Amino acid sequence: MREASLEFLKKLLEAPSPSGYEQPAQRVWRNYVESFADRIEHDTHGNSIAVVNPDGAPRIMFAGHCDELGFVVRYIHEKGFLYFGTVGGHDKSIIPGRRVIIYTKNGPVYGVTGKKAIHMMTTEERKKVPEIENLWIDIGVSSREEAEKLVSVGDPVVYDVAFQPINEKIATSRGFDDKVGAFAVAEALRLLKESGVSAAVYSVATVQEEIGLRGAKTSAFAIDPKVGVAVDVTHATDHPEVDQRKEGDVKLGGGPVITRGANANPKVVELLIEAAKEEEIQYQLQAIPGGTPTDANVIQLNRSGVATGLVSIPLRYMHTPSEVVSLQDVENTARLLAAFARKVTSAIDFRP
């Protein structure tokens, strides 16, 4: 991965973007694409939209969601501890004992998620995963009055971890789901600006995917694309305790994953595979029989229907503070999208 692209990815991962509070990461995304996009838009929902060749045809939409899991302050205890709600689908068993950042109107406030220590638990308590109402955030104050000078009900919270390489190919971070998708659609646009493309290509850093695919729904309506490809992460199944008979065979470092099934237009799938072969990009296939829990679902159902594809980046430990990806898979996903866009013409009939 080129140095400037890697720096962009790191900044994107560092910027907070829990669903409903996406603006810092969105600003990083817009600042990066402004040097090569022909036009940039930022809608009232929070989606960031960049376009290359806006007068071309047909319209293609690439979508990667920029929002991440997080928390929100819901109640301030009389002793200054913060009780919170979850934003997105968390594994409650791994929330305690984490460093977090609360983003307030006056800047970041640092804290730790707490619960009763194991030494203080009964035998029965040790067997149970604590409920959210039994967890809190400790910001080092001793009263509600002190806490309210620093934070407010409704302030967003994210884990205080970001990008860390494990080796030259593999990295870990919070928020790879799905900032690597937002990264890939931006990089695809940069590649298309360099190579040229006959279609009008819209790349969107969508919002609020983690709480209901909301940003992709509004941005797809506004763009009205003929073709749409969502870029998300999918579970790598090459580690212990996974039944590949149920989950399929997806390898970290095995290349972008092209989905086949009801949420994927057959012609879009065919063109993605052709593009991968022509560019000598290693790819993988995944079968999903129904709709997917990704932006591809709402893009496909936009207006009278969109020829939709789903390209996924293999990821381990989804929805944890330490997700793991292959940087080569991320880079090759952007290359695949760009090669696909160059193959799309107005003459193609996408009807199954």
N, C-alpha and C positions, 0 to 999 in steps of 0.2 A: 504494500500500500504506500502511495507517495506520501511524503512528509506532511504536506499541507492538508491532505485529506485526513490523515491520522490525527493531526492537531484539531481539526474540526470535530471529529468524532469524540475526542477527549472533552472538548469544551461542551459539546452537546450533552454528554453524560454527566458532567459536573453541574450543569444548570438544572434547577428543580422544575418538575412539571407534573405534579400530581393532578389527576383529572379534576378540572374545574379551576386550576391555578397554573395554567401552562405557560404563561407569558415569558419567563426568562429563557427557557429552552427554545421557544418559538423565535425569540429575538436573535439567538445564536444562529438558528437555521436561516432566517431571512438575511442576516448579515453575510452569511457565506454565499448564498445563491445570488445576491445582488450584483456580483461582478460578472456573471455570465447569463443570467436570465434576461429575456426581452421585456418581461413585465412581472411585477410582484404585487400580490394582493394580500390583504389581511382582513378577514371578514369579522362580523360582529359576534360570531360564535367562538372565534379564536383561531380558526384554521389559517395556515399560511399557504399561499398558492403561488407557485412560480411557473412561468410559461416560456417555452422556446418555440419560435415559429408560430405565433398566434394566428396567422392568416392561412396556415396550412390545413390540410384535410387528410383523413378524418381527425376528430379530436380524440386523443388518448389521455386517460387519467392514470397516473401512478400515485398510490397512497401508502404512506407509512405513518403509523400513529406515533405522536411525540409524547403523549401522556404516559405516566408511570404510576405504579402503586404508591400509596402514601397513607397519611392519616390526617385527621382534622381535629383541632381542639374543641371539645364539647362542653367541658365543665371544669372549673377551677376550684379545687378543694380549699377548705379554710386554712390548711397548712401549706398551701402553695403548690401542691401536686396537680398535674394536668391529666384529666381523663379525656379519652379520645375515641373517635370512631374510625373505622377503616375505610379507605377509598380504594376500591378494587378488591380482588379476591386474594386474601392473605392466608397463609398457613399460620394459624394462631400459635402453634407450638414453638415457632422460631422468633416470635416478636420480642420476648423479654431479653433484657441484657444487651440491648443494641444502642449504639450512639445515634442520635438523631439531630436534625436541624429544624427548628421552627422558623418559618419565614414570616416576619411581622412587617408592619408598615415602617418600622424604624430599623430594620435590618435583621440579620439572623440571630437567633438565640439557640444555644446548644444545650442538649439534655441527654438523658439516658432513660430508656424504658425499664421500668421496675416492676417487681412483684415480690411476694413473700419468699424469703430464701428457703431452699430445700430443707435446711436444718430445722426450720420452724413449722414444717408441714406435718400433718398427720399422715399415716400410711395411706389412707384413702385419697387424700389430697395429692399425694405424689403420683398416683395412678391416672390423674385427670389432666387434660389440657386446660389451662386457665381460660376463663371467659374474658372477653374484652373489658367488661366492667370491673374485672379484678386486676387489671394492669393500669399503669400510670406512667407519666413522664416526669422525671425529677430534674428541675432546672436550678437546683441549689439555693432555693429561697425557703423562708420559713412561714410565710403567711400569704393569704389571698391578696392582700394589699400590695405586697412586694411583687407577686406574680403579675398582677394586672398592670403594673407599670411597664412590664416587658412584653406581655402577650395578651391576645384577645381571643374570646370564643370565635371560632371560625378560621383561625390561622392554620395554614397548611403545614404539614410535617413530612419530611422524607428521611430515609436512612442516611447517615453521614459516612458514606463510602462512595468511591467512584472508580475510575479506570485503573487497572493494575495488570500489566503483562505477567503471564505465568512463564511463557517462553517466547521465542520469536514468532510463533504462529498462533498461540492461544492466549486469550485474555479473559479477565473477570471484571465485573462491575455490577452495581445496581443499575436497573433501567435499560439493560440491553433489549428487553422487551418494552417498547419496540423502537428505541432510538436508533438501533441498527437499521430498521426499516426506513425511518425518516432520513437517515444518512444515505441509504442506498438510492432512494428516489431523487435526492439532491445530486448525488454523484452521477446518476444516469443522465440527468439534465445537463450537467457539465460536459459529459462525453458527447452528447448529442449536439451541443453548441459547437464543439470542436469539429465533429465529423459531418454535420448537416443532417437534416431529416425532412421528409416531405410532409409528414403529419404535423398537426399542432399538438405539442406534448405539454401537459399540465402535471407538474409534480406537487403533491400536497402533503404537508406535515399536518395530519389530522389530529383532532382533539377528542377527548372523552370516549375513546374506544373502550377503555377498561370499565366503564360504567354504562355501556349499552350501544356502542358503535355510532355515537351521536354525531361526531364531526364529519365522518365520511358521508353520512346521510345528507347533511345540509350542503356540503361542498360538491357532492356528485350532482345534486339537483341544480346547483348554480352553473356548473361546467357543462352538464348535459353531454357526456362523452358517448361516443359510439363504442369505444373499447376501454375497459378499465382493468388494471392489475393492482391488487393489494399486495403489499410486502409486509410480512409479519415473521414471527419466529415460530418454530415448531419443536416438539420434544425430540432431542437426540435419544435414540434408543439403544446406544452401544455401550451402556454401562450396566452394572449388576442390578437385579431386582426389577427388570422390565421384561414383560412377556411380549415378544415381537409378534406372536400370533394375533395379539390384540392391537398392538400399537404400530406394527409395520417395522421396516428396517431402515433407520435413518442414522447416518454416521456423522459425527462431528468431523469437519474437514472433508466430507464427501461431496461437497458442492451444494448449490441452491436446490431446494426441493420444489418440484412442480406438482401441484395438486391435480388429481383427476377425480371427477365425480360431479354431483349435481350442481355444485357451486362454480364449476369451471366449464366455460364454453369449449367444445371439442376443437374448434378451429384455432382458438387462442392457445390451447394446449399444444396443438400441432406446431404452431409457429414458434412457441417457446422452445420446444424440443429441437426444431430445425435450427433456430438461432444458436442454441447451446452447441450443437454439433459443428456448425460452421465456424464458430469462434473457439472451438476446442475447449469448451468449458465443461468440466465434469459436473453432472447433475444427478439428482435422485428423484424418484417418483413416490408419491404418497396418495393413497386412495381414501377419500372421505365420502361416504355414500349420500349424505344429506347436506344441508346448509352448514357453513362453518361459523365458528364464533369469532370471526374476523371482519375487517372492513369490506372484504369481498362480498359478504352476504348482502349488505345494504347497497353496495354499488350495483350488484347484479339486478336488484329489485327497483332501481331508480327509474322513475317515469314509466315508459313502456318496456323497459328492459335494456340491459347493457351486456355486451359480450365481455365476459369477465374471466380473469385468471387470478390465481393465488400462487405467489412464489414465496417460499418460507426459508428462513435461515436456521439451520440446526442449532439448538441451544440446550444446555444442561442446567438443571436446577431452577426451572422457571418459577417466577414469583417469589424469589428469595433475594436477600441483599447481595448475593455473590453468584450471579448468573455467569455462564461460561460460553464463549463462542470461539470459532475459528475466524481470524481476521481475513484469511484467504476466502472463506465462504462469503463474508460480507462484501469484499471487493468484487468477487465474481458475480454476486447478485446484481450489483450495479452494471457490470459489463453485459450481463444477460438482458437486463431491461433495455439498455441502449440498443443492443443488437436486434431485439424484438421490435422496438419502435421503428427501426429502419426498414423492417420487412412489411409493415402495415401500410396498405394503400386503400384508397376509396373503392377500388374495384373488387375487393375481397367481400364475399358473401359470408357473413358469420352466422347465418341461420343454420341450426343443426339439421 
